[in-house]
Structure formats: structure tokens, C-alpha cells
Amino acid sequence: MTLTVLVPDEDGVQALEKVPGVKAVRYSWDEPLPPEAEDAEVLIPGVRPAGDCAALLDRMPNLKLVQLLSAGADEWLDVLPDGVLLSTCRGAHGGSTAEWVVAALLAMYRETTEFAAARRAQRWDQHTTDTLQDKRVLIIGAGDLGDQLRRRLEPFDAAVTLVGSTSRDGVRSVDELPELLGTQDVVVLMVPLTSRTRGMAGADFLAAMGDGAVLVNAARGPVVDTAALLTELESGRLRAALDVTDPEPLPAGHPLWTAPNLLLTPHVAGSVKGSQRRSYAVAAAEIERYVSGELPHNLVHGEY
């Protein structure tokens, strides 16, 4: 028996053509669904928001699995029909996201932005900067993203502590955050957006961080209380690097645009060359497991 998978582009067709027992059928958002949608068990929705896909899901009566090309799954939990599995693309974007965190920290500590401004002003601003060496970095989120970042930071001689939902070998528990936050130079958020993580970095969380510490949000915007963070940035007590914001996209005139002590990028940590190829490689492996009678490795259970 052949498993039919609906894919949104030719890259998906090519990625799945070598998976035994799978027939990839391309669909388009601007055209009626192909006849194979009636029997399709798997949907790859591409980059469309989950809300846009609700009507599509209703037209797939045999749907059993939605395979995402992203690691974030929070918006899908409310639109997924009962009994349909949801698998993410965890593992495809961890490297690029970790790379963005390292780049942001190096830019802040080595003051590359400030030196670029001095160059534009033709000013030779020679001075001593800080360094990533010996910094204590707390990574909240001990999955693939956290591990990818740990592996990249340790060669810089940074001391890394991982925090997960529960303690295990090499990982501290989220319950230990109150005692950990004040001892760290950097706190990196790499968690999915869930009811537990929404607003995690609120006023009390930020107040527990040490003076001069850096908050890095490579998760989702609502994990951080924007108003509380602005208070800390404007006081000069904390610094931050954000690739995601709440709200997002950031509207014109929002105070984050002009906030001091902030490095801000427009949700681009995973936007790198080759990301589509890496995403489909993970998706193909997950679908191959499913067609073989196994559960995908990246099933979403709403925890981090």
C-alpha cells in the first residue's frame, strides 16, 4: 500500500521520491486540491500560517499526520483535528539558530556595531572591549536547539549550563531558575511557546538576573514580557538580543525600535541558505518512520 503525502512545492516531491512506499503529490494554495487529497494521510503545509490551513485540513478526510517544516508548533495546536499527529522539523534549524546567538553575543561583547558606526564617522575609536571567553551562559531549553548552542559556545571557553523541564544528567531543572539566574552573564531562551513558557521572562525573572547580564530571545516573542524588558533596558541594568518580539512584526513607532542596550533582528535566525533542504531531509526521515509503522521522533506534546 502506498502512502500519499501532499507537498507544497517541487522540493518536497524530490525529497520524498526516494522514500519507499510514499507517493508525493504537489498541491497549490491557488488551485483546487488534487483528487489524491481524498486519500492523503500526510500533509506538509510549507510556510503557510496554521490558521490559513484550517480549510485545507477539512478537505482531507483521511489525514493522519501533519509534518511541519519548522520547529515551532504552537499555532497548530488549536487547529489540528482530533486524532491527527503533529511532527515538527526539530533538528533542521538548530545549527543556524545557535549560530545567530553566537553572532549576537560576539557583536555585543566585541562592539562590532559601535566600531561600524565609528568607521562611518571616520573616527579611529580604539579601545578595549569585553569578550565571550569565560562568560557564564544559561540556556533555557535543553532540546536540540540548546544542545546545538552549547556545542558552539564551549569552544569559545564559555561556561554553559542547560536548563530543561526536569533535571537529568547535564541538565538543571526549570525549578532551579530562581537560584541560577543571578549567577549568569547571559541567559538564552530556546523554548517553544506553550502555556508554561508564555511570559516566562517577566518582571520577576528579569529582576533576578545580575546587573549587566544579557537576555537573548531565540524562542518566540511572547516568552518575554516586552514591557518588563523595556524597563530593564531603559534603566541600563540589562542588555538584550532579540530575534523575535511581541508584537511581531514590530510596528513602526514601537519603543523596541529605539530602546538602548538592544540588538534586534527581524526573526531571521533560521533564515539561511540551505534551510529548505535541511527541513525536507528531516521531514522525509519522519515520514519514512511513519510509513514503516513507527511514530515520528518529533511528535509534539506541548513540553520543552
C-alpha positions as CSV (number, residue, x, y, z in Angstrom):
1,M,0.0,0.0,0.0
2,T,1.3,3.5,-1.0
3,L,1.1,6.4,1.4
4,T,0.0,9.6,-0.2
5,V,1.7,12.8,1.0
6,L,0.6,16.3,-0.1
7,V,3.6,18.7,-0.5
8,P,3.5,22.4,-1.4
9,D,6.5,22.5,-3.8
10,E,8.8,20.6,-6.1
11,D,11.5,20.4,-3.4
12,G,9.1,18.3,-1.4
13,V,8.4,16.0,-4.3
14,Q,12.1,15.4,-4.8
15,A,12.8,14.9,-1.1
16,L,10.2,12.2,-0.8
17,E,10.8,10.4,-4.1
18,K,13.4,8.1,-2.5
19,V,11.2,7.2,0.5
20,P,9.9,3.6,-0.1
21,G,6.1,3.3,0.0
22,V,5.5,7.1,-0.4
23,K,3.8,9.0,-3.2
24,A,4.3,12.7,-3.1
25,V,1.6,14.8,-4.7
26,R,2.0,18.5,-5.2
27,Y,-0.8,20.9,-4.4
28,S,-1.2,24.7,-4.7
29,W,-2.9,27.2,-2.5
30,D,-4.3,29.0,-5.5
31,E,-5.9,25.9,-7.2
32,P,-8.3,23.2,-6.1
33,L,-6.8,20.3,-4.3
34,P,-5.8,17.3,-6.4
35,P,-8.0,14.2,-6.4
36,E,-5.4,12.4,-4.3
37,A,-6.2,14.6,-1.3
38,E,-9.2,12.4,-0.6
39,D,-6.8,9.5,0.3
40,A,-3.8,11.5,1.6
41,E,-2.7,10.6,5.1
42,V,0.1,13.2,5.4
43,L,0.2,16.9,4.8
44,I,3.3,19.1,4.6
45,P,1.9,22.7,4.9
46,G,5.0,24.6,4.0
47,V,5.3,28.1,5.3
48,R,1.6,29.0,5.5
49,P,0.3,30.0,8.9
50,A,-1.8,27.4,10.7
51,G,-4.9,29.5,10.5
52,D,-4.7,29.5,6.7
53,C,-4.6,25.7,6.7
54,A,-7.9,25.1,8.6
55,A,-10.0,24.8,5.5
56,L,-7.4,22.6,3.8
57,L,-7.5,20.2,6.7
58,D,-11.2,19.9,6.4
59,R,-10.9,18.7,2.8
60,M,-8.5,15.8,3.8
61,P,-10.8,13.2,5.4
62,N,-8.0,10.6,5.7
63,L,-5.4,12.9,7.2
64,K,-3.3,11.2,9.9
65,L,-0.2,13.3,10.2
66,V,0.8,16.9,9.6
67,Q,4.6,17.2,9.1
68,L,5.9,20.8,9.6
69,L,9.0,22.3,8.0
70,S,9.6,24.4,11.1
71,A,10.5,23.7,14.8
72,G,7.7,25.9,16.2
73,A,4.3,24.2,16.5
74,D,2.4,26.4,19.0
75,E,0.0,27.9,16.4
76,W,-1.0,24.4,15.1
77,L,-2.3,23.0,18.4
78,D,-5.7,24.9,18.1
79,V,-6.4,24.0,14.5
80,L,-5.4,20.4,14.3
81,P,-8.3,17.9,14.1
82,D,-8.6,15.3,16.9
83,G,-6.5,12.2,16.3
84,V,-4.1,13.8,13.8
85,L,-0.4,13.6,14.7
86,L,1.8,16.7,14.5
87,S,5.5,16.4,13.9
88,T,8.0,19.3,13.8
89,C,11.2,19.8,12.0
90,R,13.3,19.8,15.1
91,G,17.0,19.3,14.2
92,A,16.8,21.2,10.9
93,H,17.2,24.7,12.2
94,G,19.1,24.3,15.5
95,G,22.5,25.0,13.9
96,S,21.6,28.2,12.3
97,T,19.7,29.5,15.3
98,A,22.6,28.7,17.6
99,E,24.9,30.4,15.1
100,W,22.7,33.6,15.3
101,V,23.0,33.5,19.2
102,V,26.8,33.3,18.9
103,A,26.9,36.1,16.3
104,A,24.7,38.3,18.5
105,L,26.8,37.7,21.6
106,L,30.1,38.4,19.7
107,A,28.7,41.5,18.2
108,M,27.6,42.8,21.7
109,Y,30.8,41.9,23.6
110,R,33.2,42.9,20.8
111,E,31.2,46.0,19.9
112,T,31.2,45.5,16.2
113,T,28.1,47.7,15.7
114,E,29.9,50.5,17.6
115,F,33.0,50.1,15.5
116,A,31.0,50.2,12.3
117,A,29.4,53.4,13.4
118,A,32.9,54.9,14.2
119,R,34.1,53.9,10.7
120,R,31.1,55.6,9.1
121,A,32.1,58.7,11.1
122,Q,35.7,58.2,10.1
123,R,36.7,58.1,13.8
124,W,39.5,55.8,15.0
125,D,37.9,54.7,18.2
126,Q,40.5,52.3,19.5
127,H,39.5,50.9,23.0
128,T,39.3,47.6,24.9
129,T,36.1,45.5,24.6
130,D,34.6,42.7,26.5
131,T,34.9,39.0,25.5
132,L,32.8,35.9,25.2
133,Q,35.6,34.0,26.9
134,D,34.8,32.8,30.5
135,K,31.2,34.1,30.3
136,R,28.6,32.0,32.2
137,V,25.8,31.2,29.8
138,L,22.5,29.8,30.9
139,I,20.5,28.1,28.1
140,I,16.8,27.6,29.0
141,G,15.6,24.8,26.7
142,A,17.6,21.6,26.7
143,G,16.5,20.1,23.4
144,D,18.2,20.2,20.0
145,L,18.4,24.0,20.0
146,G,20.0,24.1,23.4
147,D,22.5,21.4,22.7
148,Q,23.5,22.9,19.3
149,L,24.2,26.2,21.1
150,R,26.2,24.5,23.9
151,R,28.4,22.8,21.3
152,R,29.2,26.1,19.7
153,L,29.7,28.2,22.8
154,E,32.1,25.8,24.6
155,P,34.9,26.3,22.1
156,F,34.8,30.0,23.0
157,D,35.6,28.9,26.6
158,A,32.2,29.9,27.8
159,A,30.8,28.0,30.8
160,V,27.4,26.7,29.7
161,T,24.5,25.5,31.9
162,L,21.5,23.8,30.3
163,V,18.0,24.0,31.9
164,G,15.1,21.7,31.0
165,S,11.7,21.0,32.3
166,T,13.2,18.3,34.6
167,S,16.7,17.7,35.9
168,R,18.8,14.9,34.3
169,D,22.4,14.2,33.7
170,G,24.0,17.5,32.5
171,V,20.7,19.4,32.7
172,R,19.3,21.5,35.6
173,S,15.6,21.8,36.3
174,V,13.5,24.8,35.5
175,D,12.6,24.8,39.2
176,E,16.1,25.9,39.9
177,L,15.9,29.1,37.8
178,P,15.5,31.4,40.8
179,E,18.9,30.4,42.2
180,L,20.6,30.2,38.8
181,L,19.5,33.5,37.1
182,G,21.6,35.8,39.3
183,T,24.8,33.9,38.7
184,Q,24.9,34.1,34.9
185,D,26.3,36.6,32.4
186,V,24.0,35.5,29.7
187,V,20.5,33.9,29.7
188,V,19.3,32.4,26.4
189,L,15.7,31.4,25.8
190,M,15.3,28.5,23.4
191,V,11.9,27.1,24.4
192,P,8.7,26.6,22.4
193,L,5.8,28.9,23.1
194,T,3.4,27.0,25.4
195,S,1.1,27.9,28.3
196,R,4.0,27.3,30.6
197,T,6.5,29.4,28.8
198,R,4.3,32.4,27.7
199,G,5.6,35.3,29.8
200,M,8.3,33.2,31.4
201,A,10.8,36.1,31.3
202,G,8.6,38.6,33.2
203,A,9.5,41.3,35.7
204,D,10.5,38.9,38.5
205,F,12.6,36.7,36.1
206,L,14.4,39.8,34.8
207,A,14.9,41.3,38.2
208,A,16.6,38.1,39.3
209,M,19.2,38.4,36.6
210,G,22.5,40.0,37.6
211,D,23.4,43.6,36.8
212,G,24.9,43.9,33.3
213,A,23.6,40.5,32.2
214,V,22.4,39.8,28.6
215,L,19.0,38.3,27.8
216,V,18.8,36.5,24.4
217,N,15.5,35.5,23.0
218,A,15.8,33.0,20.2
219,A,12.4,31.4,21.1
220,R,9.2,33.2,20.5
221,G,8.3,36.8,21.2
222,P,5.6,36.2,23.9
223,V,8.1,34.2,26.0
224,V,9.3,37.6,27.1
225,D,7.3,40.3,28.8
226,T,8.1,43.2,26.5
227,A,7.1,46.0,28.9
228,A,9.2,44.5,31.7
229,L,12.2,44.1,29.4
230,L,11.9,47.7,28.2
231,T,12.0,48.9,31.8
232,E,15.3,47.0,32.4
233,L,16.8,48.1,29.1
234,E,16.0,51.8,29.6
235,S,17.4,51.7,33.1
236,G,20.7,50.3,31.7
237,R,20.7,47.4,34.1
238,L,20.3,44.7,31.5
239,R,21.1,44.2,27.8
240,A,19.3,42.1,25.3
241,A,19.5,40.5,21.9
242,L,16.1,39.7,20.3
243,D,15.4,37.8,17.1
244,V,11.7,37.6,18.0
245,T,9.4,40.2,19.5
246,D,5.9,40.7,21.0
247,P,4.2,42.0,18.9
248,E,5.7,40.6,15.7
249,P,6.3,42.0,13.2
250,L,7.3,45.0,15.2
251,P,5.1,48.0,14.2
252,A,6.5,51.4,13.4
253,G,6.9,53.6,16.4
254,H,7.2,50.7,18.9
255,P,9.6,51.6,21.7
256,L,11.8,48.5,21.0
257,W,13.0,50.2,17.8
258,T,14.8,52.8,19.8
259,A,15.4,51.0,23.1
260,P,19.0,51.3,24.4
261,N,21.2,48.3,25.1
262,L,19.4,46.2,22.5
263,L,20.5,44.2,19.4
264,L,17.4,43.5,17.3
265,T,16.9,41.3,14.2
266,P,13.7,40.6,12.4
267,H,13.2,36.8,13.1
268,V,16.0,35.7,10.8
269,A,18.0,33.2,13.0
270,G,16.8,30.3,10.9
271,S,16.6,32.2,7.6
272,V,19.8,30.9,5.9
273,K,20.8,29.3,2.7
274,G,20.1,25.6,2.6
275,S,17.3,25.7,5.3
276,Q,14.7,24.3,2.9
277,R,17.0,21.3,2.0
278,R,17.7,20.6,5.7
279,S,14.0,20.9,6.6
280,Y,12.9,18.4,3.9
281,A,15.7,16.0,5.0
282,V,14.2,15.9,8.5
283,A,10.6,15.7,7.1
284,A,11.5,12.8,4.8
285,A,13.0,10.9,7.7
286,E,9.9,11.5,9.9
287,I,7.6,10.3,7.1
288,E,9.7,7.3,6.4
289,R,9.4,6.3,10.1
290,Y,5.6,6.8,9.9
291,V,5.2,4.7,6.7
292,S,7.3,2.0,8.4
293,G,4.8,1.8,11.3
294,E,6.8,3.9,13.7
295,L,5.9,7.1,15.4
296,P,7.8,10.2,14.2
297,H,10.6,11.3,16.6
298,N,9.5,14.9,16.6
299,L,5.9,14.4,17.8
300,V,4.7,17.5,19.6
301,H,3.5,17.0,23.2
302,G,3.5,20.7,24.3
303,E,6.5,20.4,26.5
304,Y,10.1,21.5,26.3
